[in-house]
Amino acid sequence: MDHFLYRDGVLHAEDVPLPAIAAAVGTPVYVYARATLTRHYRLFAEALDGLPHLICYAVKANGNLAVLKLLGDLGAGMDVVSGGEYARARAAGVPGSRIVFSGVGKTRAEMAQALAGGIRQFNVESEPELEALSEVAAGLGVEAPVALRLNPDVDARTHPKIATGGAETKFGIPMGQAVAVYTRAAALPGIRPVGLDLHIGSQLTDLAPYEQAYLRLAGLTRAMRAEGHRIDRLDLGGGLGIPYTRSNAVPPLPSEYGALVRRIFGDLDCEIEIEPGRLIAGNAGILLAAAIYVKPGAQRRFLILDAAMNDLIRPTMYDAHHDIVPVQEAAPGAETLPYDVVGPVCETGDIFARDRALPAMAPGDLVAFRSAGAYGAVMASEYNARPLVPEVLVDGDHFAVIRARPTFDAMLARDTIPEWLGPPGACAEPTGGADA
Ligand SMILES: *Cc1c(COP(=O)(O)O)cnc(C)c1O
């Protein structure tokens, strides 16, 4: 369930009509519903209620400071994958003791930053990383809490670009090496092994790969404990999928996922960490855009929007489907036409949907891309010098701009013309050969 519903024929975000946001902020713009973010966080909290646990929201899904602050205030920890995300989590007020640091390529600078600012654990993905962390922590005279990220070699049955639990991917340490690396970690200066970690992929629509990976993890935990290793925490990763269409099979619910976690880990006396991103933020956001032109092509009818692939890359990058709905609700039984929905960017790949059935559209009409709250704004760029798409958070009947659209001046001010190219301003007349 989300909080983007039609009322009196107009799509609302909670109690705010979307045309009001378009008028105040312009389009394209991302719009998030506080109520949905809160609800989704609570679903996970309820699913794990009774088990010692921490829900570490995956910042990479949507890292706006307002979103992090909202979730942090509900009690969430954060899963970060860069120094920038760590800085975001801290700036939103999340204490280091609730932040886990994931990712295959942490730099020494990022390690030092997190050790200085406070960190719950590093999820370490290789021996070279472990050695670097040992040097950095020992150099600072501190101990780095470490969970080893394991690669359980399971097929997550999701899009290849977001499957991370197969042996051929760059992620994690092969399970067969876990004991050796954990033993080594315990012996290294500045390292304190606290547990094991895995994350098998994103947009999982089936619990079977989780079950397979989690059974392996639980078995390994028992075996390692029997050999005298201390394992206090198990980080089970994120990845639970969301429905991107109304017609799709419904992915497992957090409650069903929670039941699986309890069944497999309930008697292990471990602190459980999970790292959901998409399920918390995905259906808590839409991308609001306006039609610029309806262009009759030689063979197809194009709906050209003011949003483009630089604002929402998922269709181009993952062949992802987003429902696209008119903000003014179509009359019941109204005729629909097939549109190819595209943006203004000069790339053939700048296409959101083919043959999408929509009511007759006209320039200025607003549409909403559903399920765009995760991996939307965070992946946006300024390609084609299109200013970074703004973000709005709705709370009941009011809203706030939580990231403003940069002006052209602000966008240009990030570039510098070096002095040796001459004074800024008018370009010199071309010399020689010009016959103007
Ligand atoms: C991306 C990622 C997540 C979040 O995945 P979702 O599909 O958004 O839940 C969690 N943990 C790690 C290590 C990740 O890389």
The ligand as an SDF file (V2000), in Angstrom:
LIG
                    3D

 15 15  0  0  0  0  0  0  0  0999 V2000
   22.1110   -2.3540   -2.3870 C   0  0  0  0  0  0  0  0  0  0  0  0
   22.4000   -3.0050   -1.0920 C   0  0  0  0  0  0  0  0  0  0  0  0
   21.3780   -3.1760   -0.1510 C   0  0  0  0  0  0  0  0  0  0  0  0
   19.9480   -2.7430   -0.3960 C   0  0  0  0  0  0  0  0  0  0  0  0
   19.3080   -3.4900   -1.3670 O   0  0  0  0  0  0  0  0  0  0  0  0
   17.7360   -3.2470   -1.6090 P   0  0  0  0  0  0  0  0  0  0  0  0
   17.4300   -4.1010   -2.7660 O   0  0  0  0  0  0  0  0  0  0  0  0
   17.5580   -1.8060   -1.9030 O   0  0  0  0  0  0  0  0  0  0  0  0
   17.0220   -3.6630   -0.3800 O   0  0  0  0  0  0  0  0  0  0  0  0
   21.7110   -3.7510    1.0610 C   0  0  0  0  0  0  0  0  0  0  0  0
   22.9720   -4.1440    1.3400 N   0  0  0  0  0  0  0  0  0  0  0  0
   23.9760   -3.9960    0.4500 C   0  0  0  0  0  0  0  0  0  0  0  0
   25.3350   -4.4400    0.8180 C   0  0  0  0  0  0  0  0  0  0  0  0
   23.7300   -3.4260   -0.7920 C   0  0  0  0  0  0  0  0  0  0  0  0
   24.7300   -3.2900   -1.6670 O   0  0  0  0  0  0  0  0  0  0  0  0
  1  2  1  0
  2  3  1  0
  2 14  2  0
  3  4  1  0
  3 10  2  0
  4  5  1  0
  5  6  1  0
  6  7  2  0
  6  8  1  0
  6  9  1  0
 10 11  1  0
 11 12  2  0
 12 13  1  0
 12 14  1  0
 14 15  1  0
M  END
$$$$
